[in-house]
Amino acid sequence: MNTVEMGQRIRTIRRARGITQTQLGACIGRHQSTIMTMEHGRIAISPAHLGAICAALDVTVRQLGSADWRRLCDRGVSLGAAL
């Protein structure tokens, strides 16, 4: 999977969870603009950041990379209260 596709998946799941880029950035210790850049595939996401993003979105790296990843958007989980 390339960086653009990974970023699109992260963005789609983040939005489905009702989490802003700013909130996700705060969870992983990065600025909102870094999250935006990652979601647009302009920079590669390091393994450490990918793990932190997946933890914040309550998904595993394996789930994010799976063919049926879109079902993760149907879980109705919102981590906004945990932020």
Gaussian input, Z-matrix of N, CA and C with variables (Angstrom, degrees):
# hf/3-21g

backbone

0 1
 N
 C     1     B1
 C     2     B2     1     A1
 N     3     B3     2     A2     1     D1
 C     4     B4     3     A3     2     D2
 C     5     B5     4     A4     3     D3
 N     6     B6     5     A5     4     D4
 C     7     B7     6     A6     5     D5
 C     8     B8     7     A7     6     D6
 N     9     B9     8     A8     7     D7
 C    10    B10     9     A9     8     D8
 C    11    B11    10    A10     9     D9
 N    12    B12    11    A11    10    D10
 C    13    B13    12    A12    11    D11
 C    14    B14    13    A13    12    D12
 N    15    B15    14    A14    13    D13
 C    16    B16    15    A15    14    D14
 C    17    B17    16    A16    15    D15
 N    18    B18    17    A17    16    D16
 C    19    B19    18    A18    17    D17
 C    20    B20    19    A19    18    D18
 N    21    B21    20    A20    19    D19
 C    22    B22    21    A21    20    D20
 C    23    B23    22    A22    21    D21
 N    24    B24    23    A23    22    D22
 C    25    B25    24    A24    23    D23
 C    26    B26    25    A25    24    D24
 N    27    B27    26    A26    25    D25
 C    28    B28    27    A27    26    D26
 C    29    B29    28    A28    27    D27
 N    30    B30    29    A29    28    D28
 C    31    B31    30    A30    29    D29
 C    32    B32    31    A31    30    D30
 N    33    B33    32    A32    31    D31
 C    34    B34    33    A33    32    D32
 C    35    B35    34    A34    33    D33
 N    36    B36    35    A35    34    D34
 C    37    B37    36    A36    35    D35
 C    38    B38    37    A37    36    D36
 N    39    B39    38    A38    37    D37
 C    40    B40    39    A39    38    D38
 C    41    B41    40    A40    39    D39
 N    42    B42    41    A41    40    D40
 C    43    B43    42    A42    41    D41
 C    44    B44    43    A43    42    D42
 N    45    B45    44    A44    43    D43
 C    46    B46    45    A45    44    D44
 C    47    B47    46    A46    45    D45
 N    48    B48    47    A47    46    D46
 C    49    B49    48    A48    47    D47
 C    50    B50    49    A49    48    D48
 N    51    B51    50    A50    49    D49
 C    52    B52    51    A51    50    D50
 C    53    B53    52    A52    51    D51
 N    54    B54    53    A53    52    D52
 C    55    B55    54    A54    53    D53
 C    56    B56    55    A55    54    D54
 N    57    B57    56    A56    55    D55
 C    58    B58    57    A57    56    D56
 C    59    B59    58    A58    57    D57
 N    60    B60    59    A59    58    D58
 C    61    B61    60    A60    59    D59
 C    62    B62    61    A61    60    D60
 N    63    B63    62    A62    61    D61
 C    64    B64    63    A63    62    D62
 C    65    B65    64    A64    63    D63
 N    66    B66    65    A65    64    D64
 C    67    B67    66    A66    65    D65
 C    68    B68    67    A67    66    D66
 N    69    B69    68    A68    67    D67
 C    70    B70    69    A69    68    D68
 C    71    B71    70    A70    69    D69
 N    72    B72    71    A71    70    D70
 C    73    B73    72    A72    71    D71
 C    74    B74    73    A73    72    D72
 N    75    B75    74    A74    73    D73
 C    76    B76    75    A75    74    D74
 C    77    B77    76    A76    75    D75
 N    78    B78    77    A77    76    D76
 C    79    B79    78    A78    77    D77
 C    80    B80    79    A79    78    D78
 N    81    B81    80    A80    79    D79
 C    82    B82    81    A81    80    D80
 C    83    B83    82    A82    81    D81
 N    84    B84    83    A83    82    D82
 C    85    B85    84    A84    83    D83
 C    86    B86    85    A85    84    D84
 N    87    B87    86    A86    85    D85
 C    88    B88    87    A87    86    D86
 C    89    B89    88    A88    87    D87
 N    90    B90    89    A89    88    D88
 C    91    B91    90    A90    89    D89
 C    92    B92    91    A91    90    D90
 N    93    B93    92    A92    91    D91
 C    94    B94    93    A93    92    D92
 C    95    B95    94    A94    93    D93
 N    96    B96    95    A95    94    D94
 C    97    B97    96    A96    95    D95
 C    98    B98    97    A97    96    D96
 N    99    B99    98    A98    97    D97
 C   100   B100    99    A99    98    D98
 C   101   B101   100   A100    99    D99
 N   102   B102   101   A101   100   D100
 C   103   B103   102   A102   101   D101
 C   104   B104   103   A103   102   D102
 N   105   B105   104   A104   103   D103
 C   106   B106   105   A105   104   D104
 C   107   B107   106   A106   105   D105
 N   108   B108   107   A107   106   D106
 C   109   B109   108   A108   107   D107
 C   110   B110   109   A109   108   D108
 N   111   B111   110   A110   109   D109
 C   112   B112   111   A111   110   D110
 C   113   B113   112   A112   111   D111
 N   114   B114   113   A113   112   D112
 C   115   B115   114   A114   113   D113
 C   116   B116   115   A115   114   D114
 N   117   B117   116   A116   115   D115
 C   118   B118   117   A117   116   D116
 C   119   B119   118   A118   117   D117
 N   120   B120   119   A119   118   D118
 C   121   B121   120   A120   119   D119
 C   122   B122   121   A121   120   D120
 N   123   B123   122   A122   121   D121
 C   124   B124   123   A123   122   D122
 C   125   B125   124   A124   123   D123
 N   126   B126   125   A125   124   D124
 C   127   B127   126   A126   125   D125
 C   128   B128   127   A127   126   D126
 N   129   B129   128   A128   127   D127
 C   130   B130   129   A129   128   D128
 C   131   B131   130   A130   129   D129
 N   132   B132   131   A131   130   D130
 C   133   B133   132   A132   131   D131
 C   134   B134   133   A133   132   D132
 N   135   B135   134   A134   133   D133
 C   136   B136   135   A135   134   D134
 C   137   B137   136   A136   135   D135
 N   138   B138   137   A137   136   D136
 C   139   B139   138   A138   137   D137
 C   140   B140   139   A139   138   D138
 N   141   B141   140   A140   139   D139
 C   142   B142   141   A141   140   D140
 C   143   B143   142   A142   141   D141
 N   144   B144   143   A143   142   D142
 C   145   B145   144   A144   143   D143
 C   146   B146   145   A145   144   D144
 N   147   B147   146   A146   145   D145
 C   148   B148   147   A147   146   D146
 C   149   B149   148   A148   147   D147
 N   150   B150   149   A149   148   D148
 C   151   B151   150   A150   149   D149
 C   152   B152   151   A151   150   D150
 N   153   B153   152   A152   151   D151
 C   154   B154   153   A153   152   D152
 C   155   B155   154   A154   153   D153
 N   156   B156   155   A155   154   D154
 C   157   B157   156   A156   155   D155
 C   158   B158   157   A157   156   D156
 N   159   B159   158   A158   157   D157
 C   160   B160   159   A159   158   D158
 C   161   B161   160   A160   159   D159
 N   162   B162   161   A161   160   D160
 C   163   B163   162   A162   161   D161
 C   164   B164   163   A163   162   D162
 N   165   B165   164   A164   163   D163
 C   166   B166   165   A165   164   D164
 C   167   B167   166   A166   165   D165
 N   168   B168   167   A167   166   D166
 C   169   B169   168   A168   167   D167
 C   170   B170   169   A169   168   D168
 N   171   B171   170   A170   169   D169
 C   172   B172   171   A171   170   D170
 C   173   B173   172   A172   171   D171
 N   174   B174   173   A173   172   D172
 C   175   B175   174   A174   173   D173
 C   176   B176   175   A175   174   D174
 N   177   B177   176   A176   175   D175
 C   178   B178   177   A177   176   D176
 C   179   B179   178   A178   177   D177
 N   180   B180   179   A179   178   D178
 C   181   B181   180   A180   179   D179
 C   182   B182   181   A181   180   D180
 N   183   B183   182   A182   181   D181
 C   184   B184   183   A183   182   D182
 C   185   B185   184   A184   183   D183
 N   186   B186   185   A185   184   D184
 C   187   B187   186   A186   185   D185
 C   188   B188   187   A187   186   D186
 N   189   B189   188   A188   187   D187
 C   190   B190   189   A189   188   D188
 C   191   B191   190   A190   189   D189
 N   192   B192   191   A191   190   D190
 C   193   B193   192   A192   191   D191
 C   194   B194   193   A193   192   D192
 N   195   B195   194   A194   193   D193
 C   196   B196   195   A195   194   D194
 C   197   B197   196   A196   195   D195
 N   198   B198   197   A197   196   D196
 C   199   B199   198   A198   197   D197
 C   200   B200   199   A199   198   D198
 N   201   B201   200   A200   199   D199
 C   202   B202   201   A201   200   D200
 C   203   B203   202   A202   201   D201
 N   204   B204   203   A203   202   D202
 C   205   B205   204   A204   203   D203
 C   206   B206   205   A205   204   D204
 N   207   B207   206   A206   205   D205
 C   208   B208   207   A207   206   D206
 C   209   B209   208   A208   207   D207
 N   210   B210   209   A209   208   D208
 C   211   B211   210   A210   209   D209
 C   212   B212   211   A211   210   D210
 N   213   B213   212   A212   211   D211
 C   214   B214   213   A213   212   D212
 C   215   B215   214   A214   213   D213
 N   216   B216   215   A215   214   D214
 C   217   B217   216   A216   215   D215
 C   218   B218   217   A217   216   D216
 N   219   B219   218   A218   217   D217
 C   220   B220   219   A219   218   D218
 C   221   B221   220   A220   219   D219
 N   222   B222   221   A221   220   D220
 C   223   B223   222   A222   221   D221
 C   224   B224   223   A223   222   D222
 N   225   B225   224   A224   223   D223
 C   226   B226   225   A225   224   D224
 C   227   B227   226   A226   225   D225
 N   228   B228   227   A227   226   D226
 C   229   B229   228   A228   227   D227
 C   230   B230   229   A229   228   D228
 N   231   B231   230   A230   229   D229
 C   232   B232   231   A231   230   D230
 C   233   B233   232   A232   231   D231
 N   234   B234   233   A233   232   D232
 C   235   B235   234   A234   233   D233
 C   236   B236   235   A235   234   D234
 N   237   B237   236   A236   235   D235
 C   238   B238   237   A237   236   D236
 C   239   B239   238   A238   237   D237
 N   240   B240   239   A239   238   D238
 C   241   B241   240   A240   239   D239
 C   242   B242   241   A241   240   D240
 N   243   B243   242   A242   241   D241
 C   244   B244   243   A243   242   D242
 C   245   B245   244   A244   243   D243
 N   246   B246   245   A245   244   D244
 C   247   B247   246   A246   245   D245
 C   248   B248   247   A247   246   D246

   B1=1.4459
   B2=1.5348
   B3=1.3141
   B4=1.4635
   B5=1.5339
   B6=1.3246
   B7=1.4615
   B8=1.5240
   B9=1.3231
   B10=1.4655
   B11=1.5234
   B12=1.3211
   B13=1.4665
   B14=1.5246
   B15=1.3142
   B16=1.4655
   B17=1.5244
   B18=1.3169
   B19=1.4585
   B20=1.5188
   B21=1.3324
   B22=1.4608
   B23=1.5188
   B24=1.3095
   B25=1.4581
   B26=1.5270
   B27=1.3179
   B28=1.4614
   B29=1.5212
   B30=1.3221
   B31=1.4616
   B32=1.5311
   B33=1.3258
   B34=1.4591
   B35=1.5272
   B36=1.3132
   B37=1.4688
   B38=1.5241
   B39=1.3305
   B40=1.4711
   B41=1.5279
   B42=1.3110
   B43=1.4664
   B44=1.5288
   B45=1.3253
   B46=1.4673
   B47=1.5277
   B48=1.3249
   B49=1.4616
   B50=1.5341
   B51=1.3269
   B52=1.4602
   B53=1.5123
   B54=1.3165
   B55=1.4617
   B56=1.5239
   B57=1.3183
   B58=1.4641
   B59=1.5183
   B60=1.3195
   B61=1.4648
   B62=1.5208
   B63=1.3129
   B64=1.4614
   B65=1.5278
   B66=1.3232
   B67=1.4649
   B68=1.5157
   B69=1.3221
   B70=1.4536
   B71=1.5189
   B72=1.3286
   B73=1.4614
   B74=1.5163
   B75=1.3269
   B76=1.4703
   B77=1.5263
   B78=1.3218
   B79=1.4690
   B80=1.5299
   B81=1.3184
   B82=1.4677
   B83=1.5300
   B84=1.3163
   B85=1.4623
   B86=1.5172
   B87=1.3253
   B88=1.4633
   B89=1.5251
   B90=1.3032
   B91=1.4635
   B92=1.5298
   B93=1.3177
   B94=1.4601
   B95=1.5159
   B96=1.3225
   B97=1.4714
   B98=1.5265
   B99=1.3171
   B100=1.4621
   B101=1.5197
   B102=1.3353
   B103=1.4648
   B104=1.5283
   B105=1.3266
   B106=1.4550
   B107=1.5271
   B108=1.3095
   B109=1.4624
   B110=1.5258
   B111=1.3373
   B112=1.4677
   B113=1.5280
   B114=1.3324
   B115=1.4591
   B116=1.5260
   B117=1.3058
   B118=1.4652
   B119=1.5257
   B120=1.3295
   B121=1.4587
   B122=1.5067
   B123=1.3184
   B124=1.4693
   B125=1.5169
   B126=1.3326
   B127=1.4654
   B128=1.5195
   B129=1.3140
   B130=1.4605
   B131=1.5261
   B132=1.3014
   B133=1.4570
   B134=1.5149
   B135=1.3226
   B136=1.4626
   B137=1.5263
   B138=1.3188
   B139=1.4627
   B140=1.5310
   B141=1.3168
   B142=1.4656
   B143=1.5228
   B144=1.3220
   B145=1.4709
   B146=1.5232
   B147=1.3149
   B148=1.4614
   B149=1.5249
   B150=1.3108
   B151=1.4635
   B152=1.5145
   B153=1.3262
   B154=1.4634
   B155=1.5320
   B156=1.3213
   B157=1.4689
   B158=1.5245
   B159=1.3158
   B160=1.4677
   B161=1.5271
   B162=1.3197
   B163=1.4678
   B164=1.5281
   B165=1.3245
   B166=1.4588
   B167=1.5260
   B168=1.3330
   B169=1.4588
   B170=1.5331
   B171=1.3185
   B172=1.4626
   B173=1.5230
   B174=1.3381
   B175=1.4603
   B176=1.5231
   B177=1.3109
   B178=1.4534
   B179=1.5272
   B180=1.3086
   B181=1.4640
   B182=1.5255
   B183=1.3161
   B184=1.4674
   B185=1.5274
   B186=1.3326
   B187=1.4654
   B188=1.5279
   B189=1.3172
   B190=1.4614
   B191=1.5243
   B192=1.3101
   B193=1.4555
   B194=1.5179
   B195=1.3262
   B196=1.4562
   B197=1.5299
   B198=1.3117
   B199=1.4593
   B200=1.5251
   B201=1.3203
   B202=1.4648
   B203=1.5289
   B204=1.3096
   B205=1.4637
   B206=1.5208
   B207=1.3113
   B208=1.4744
   B209=1.5274
   B210=1.3189
   B211=1.4611
   B212=1.5240
   B213=1.3285
   B214=1.4644
   B215=1.5264
   B216=1.3127
   B217=1.4625
   B218=1.5251
   B219=1.3115
   B220=1.4573
   B221=1.5275
   B222=1.3038
   B223=1.4620
   B224=1.5145
   B225=1.3192
   B226=1.4536
   B227=1.5163
   B228=1.3034
   B229=1.4525
   B230=1.5168
   B231=1.3136
   B232=1.4383
   B233=1.5223
   B234=1.2996
   B235=1.4559
   B236=1.5163
   B237=1.3308
   B238=1.4506
   B239=1.5169
   B240=1.3159
   B241=1.4698
   B242=1.5179
   B243=1.3289
   B244=1.4590
   B245=1.5287
   B246=1.3252
   B247=1.4744
   B248=1.4693
   A1=107.91
   A2=116.16
   A3=119.24
   A4=111.06
   A5=115.90
   A6=120.61
   A7=112.33
   A8=117.93
   A9=120.80
   A10=109.93
   A11=117.07
   A12=120.46
   A13=111.28
   A14=117.42
   A15=120.63
   A16=110.02
   A17=116.69
   A18=120.60
   A19=112.41
   A20=116.62
   A21=120.37
   A22=111.11
   A23=116.65
   A24=120.35
   A25=110.88
   A26=115.57
   A27=119.70
   A28=110.09
   A29=117.07
   A30=121.25
   A31=111.51
   A32=117.12
   A33=121.28
   A34=111.06
   A35=117.28
   A36=121.06
   A37=110.29
   A38=116.63
   A39=119.85
   A40=109.97
   A41=116.98
   A42=120.59
   A43=111.30
   A44=116.79
   A45=120.21
   A46=111.08
   A47=116.66
   A48=121.89
   A49=112.09
   A50=116.56
   A51=119.69
   A52=113.42
   A53=116.39
   A54=122.24
   A55=109.04
   A56=116.81
   A57=120.97
   A58=110.14
   A59=115.59
   A60=119.98
   A61=110.35
   A62=116.76
   A63=121.25
   A64=110.43
   A65=117.15
   A66=120.62
   A67=111.64
   A68=117.16
   A69=120.21
   A70=110.52
   A71=116.06
   A72=119.73
   A73=112.26
   A74=116.50
   A75=120.62
   A76=110.89
   A77=116.77
   A78=120.82
   A79=112.16
   A80=116.11
   A81=118.48
   A82=113.11
   A83=115.85
   A84=119.19
   A85=114.79
   A86=116.47
   A87=121.28
   A88=109.50
   A89=115.38
   A90=122.05
   A91=109.93
   A92=116.12
   A93=122.68
   A94=111.53
   A95=117.31
   A96=119.99
   A97=111.25
   A98=118.04
   A99=121.13
   A100=110.06
   A101=116.86
   A102=120.47
   A103=109.35
   A104=116.87
   A105=120.79
   A106=110.47
   A107=117.11
   A108=121.68
   A109=110.75
   A110=116.83
   A111=120.95
   A112=110.69
   A113=116.39
   A114=120.49
   A115=112.46
   A116=117.12
   A117=120.66
   A118=112.70
   A119=116.51
   A120=120.80
   A121=114.59
   A122=117.14
   A123=120.44
   A124=112.35
   A125=116.26
   A126=120.67
   A127=108.24
   A128=115.04
   A129=119.99
   A130=108.94
   A131=115.67
   A132=121.23
   A133=107.65
   A134=116.07
   A135=120.31
   A136=109.62
   A137=117.70
   A138=120.30
   A139=112.69
   A140=116.77
   A141=120.03
   A142=111.14
   A143=116.90
   A144=120.26
   A145=111.48
   A146=116.57
   A147=119.73
   A148=110.39
   A149=116.57
   A150=120.44
   A151=112.15
   A152=116.82
   A153=121.32
   A154=110.91
   A155=116.90
   A156=120.92
   A157=109.89
   A158=116.95
   A159=120.33
   A160=110.90
   A161=116.90
   A162=119.66
   A163=110.74
   A164=116.67
   A165=120.89
   A166=111.84
   A167=116.64
   A168=121.26
   A169=112.17
   A170=116.49
   A171=122.77
   A172=112.53
   A173=115.23
   A174=121.98
   A175=107.57
   A176=116.60
   A177=120.02
   A178=109.25
   A179=115.86
   A180=120.38
   A181=108.97
   A182=116.14
   A183=120.39
   A184=110.85
   A185=117.69
   A186=120.78
   A187=111.10
   A188=115.86
   A189=120.15
   A190=111.27
   A191=116.76
   A192=121.17
   A193=114.62
   A194=117.45
   A195=120.45
   A196=112.00
   A197=115.18
   A198=120.86
   A199=112.26
   A200=117.26
   A201=120.22
   A202=111.85
   A203=116.71
   A204=122.00
   A205=112.74
   A206=118.74
   A207=121.00
   A208=112.69
   A209=117.98
   A210=119.26
   A211=111.33
   A212=117.76
   A213=121.45
   A214=110.82
   A215=116.41
   A216=121.13
   A217=111.80
   A218=116.85
   A219=121.27
   A220=113.09
   A221=117.29
   A222=120.17
   A223=113.08
   A224=117.54
   A225=120.11
   A226=114.44
   A227=117.69
   A228=121.03
   A229=109.23
   A230=117.54
   A231=121.49
   A232=108.61
   A233=116.16
   A234=120.34
   A235=111.52
   A236=118.06
   A237=121.57
   A238=112.91
   A239=118.10
   A240=121.46
   A241=111.84
   A242=116.74
   A243=120.07
   A244=112.07
   A245=116.36
   A246=119.65
   A247=110.95
   D1=135.65
   D2=-179.16
   D3=-86.90
   D4=173.02
   D5=-175.32
   D6=-66.52
   D7=-32.68
   D8=179.04
   D9=-66.30
   D10=-47.39
   D11=-179.84
   D12=-63.90
   D13=-41.34
   D14=178.30
   D15=-61.60
   D16=-45.15
   D17=179.14
   D18=-62.16
   D19=-39.44
   D20=178.46
   D21=-64.62
   D22=-39.42
   D23=178.62
   D24=-65.11
   D25=-44.28
   D26=178.91
   D27=-61.13
   D28=-46.61
   D29=-179.91
   D30=-60.16
   D31=-45.00
   D32=-178.69
   D33=-62.12
   D34=-44.90
   D35=-179.74
   D36=-69.25
   D37=-41.43
   D38=179.50
   D39=-59.19
   D40=-46.42
   D41=179.79
   D42=-63.94
   D43=-40.72
   D44=179.24
   D45=-63.12
   D46=-28.64
   D47=178.90
   D48=-83.23
   D49=-9.02
   D50=-179.08
   D51=75.52
   D52=28.82
   D53=-178.37
   D54=-106.87
   D55=134.28
   D56=177.88
   D57=-82.93
   D58=164.29
   D59=174.43
   D60=-61.04
   D61=-37.78
   D62=179.72
   D63=-63.41
   D64=-43.73
   D65=179.01
   D66=-65.33
   D67=-43.75
   D68=178.33
   D69=-62.98
   D70=-42.42
   D71=177.55
   D72=-59.23
   D73=-41.88
   D74=178.62
   D75=-62.76
   D76=-36.53
   D77=179.90
   D78=-65.43
   D79=-33.79
   D80=-175.81
   D81=-108.07
   D82=4.97
   D83=177.17
   D84=76.32
   D85=31.71
   D86=179.27
   D87=-130.10
   D88=156.51
   D89=179.81
   D90=-74.92
   D91=155.91
   D92=178.32
   D93=-54.89
   D94=-38.56
   D95=-178.17
   D96=-65.70
   D97=-30.19
   D98=176.46
   D99=-69.08
   D100=-41.66
   D101=177.38
   D102=-61.47
   D103=-44.37
   D104=178.84
   D105=-59.31
   D106=-44.79
   D107=-178.97
   D108=-63.57
   D109=-40.21
   D110=177.18
   D111=-64.64
   D112=-44.73
   D113=-178.02
   D114=-65.16
   D115=-27.87
   D116=178.00
   D117=-88.17
   D118=-0.47
   D119=177.15
   D120=73.66
   D121=20.41
   D122=-178.29
   D123=-81.80
   D124=-20.12
   D125=174.96
   D126=-135.29
   D127=150.46
   D128=176.41
   D129=-73.43
   D130=146.48
   D131=179.01
   D132=-94.81
   D133=122.02
   D134=-179.13
   D135=-66.24
   D136=156.14
   D137=176.85
   D138=-55.87
   D139=-38.85
   D140=179.62
   D141=-65.03
   D142=-44.71
   D143=178.37
   D144=-67.22
   D145=-38.42
   D146=178.83
   D147=-61.95
   D148=-43.41
   D149=177.51
   D150=-61.83
   D151=-41.99
   D152=179.86
   D153=-67.64
   D154=-40.89
   D155=178.19
   D156=-63.14
   D157=-46.49
   D158=179.68
   D159=-61.53
   D160=-40.47
   D161=178.11
   D162=-62.80
   D163=-42.66
   D164=-179.65
   D165=-66.20
   D166=-31.81
   D167=-179.32
   D168=-91.81
   D169=-0.93
   D170=179.05
   D171=61.08
   D172=44.71
   D173=174.23
   D174=-134.67
   D175=162.02
   D176=174.25
   D177=-96.11
   D178=162.18
   D179=176.74
   D180=-61.70
   D181=-39.00
   D182=179.00
   D183=-62.06
   D184=-43.64
   D185=178.39
   D186=-63.03
   D187=-41.85
   D188=-179.31
   D189=-62.18
   D190=-34.71
   D191=-178.51
   D192=-89.18
   D193=-4.01
   D194=-175.40
   D195=-75.66
   D196=160.95
   D197=-179.79
   D198=-67.14
   D199=-28.15
   D200=-178.37
   D201=-103.07
   D202=34.36
   D203=-176.14
   D204=-60.61
   D205=-27.61
   D206=-176.74
   D207=-62.63
   D208=-24.97
   D209=178.47
   D210=-65.15
   D211=-18.36
   D212=176.94
   D213=-64.14
   D214=-25.03
   D215=-179.58
   D216=-76.09
   D217=-14.50
   D218=-177.31
   D219=-92.02
   D220=-1.91
   D221=-174.51
   D222=-73.85
   D223=-17.40
   D224=176.91
   D225=68.16
   D226=21.05
   D227=-179.75
   D228=-86.42
   D229=127.79
   D230=175.36
   D231=-119.02
   D232=120.63
   D233=-178.63
   D234=-93.04
   D235=6.75
   D236=-178.22
   D237=-54.92
   D238=-37.59
   D239=-179.70
   D240=-69.91
   D241=-25.27
   D242=-178.09
   D243=-84.22
   D244=-8.96
   D245=-175.84
   D246=-83.25

